[in-house]
């Protein structure tokens, strides 16, 4: 578990963490009530800490809390949902 707050940067269509001067993020395109999750980016300096997974969990919780759906359009998120079927109900 990382110690960072998930920030929803709606101006840039991103969910991001601010960690050690870096901003790992998940980028999305909103189409109606569906967020198409297009990119997961974690700078190599932060690699191997489970940050991408924590980003995914945070985004899934926010999508669910807002009553939205999501569509993985990024290979990392596709694999994440396959490994964590509890989030399949959010597919839209």
Secondary structure, 3 states (H helix, E strand, C coil): CCCCCCEEEHHHCEEECCECCECCEEEEEEECCEEEEEEEECCHHHCCCCHHHHHHHHHHHHHHHCCCEEEECCHHHHHHHHHCHHHHHHEC
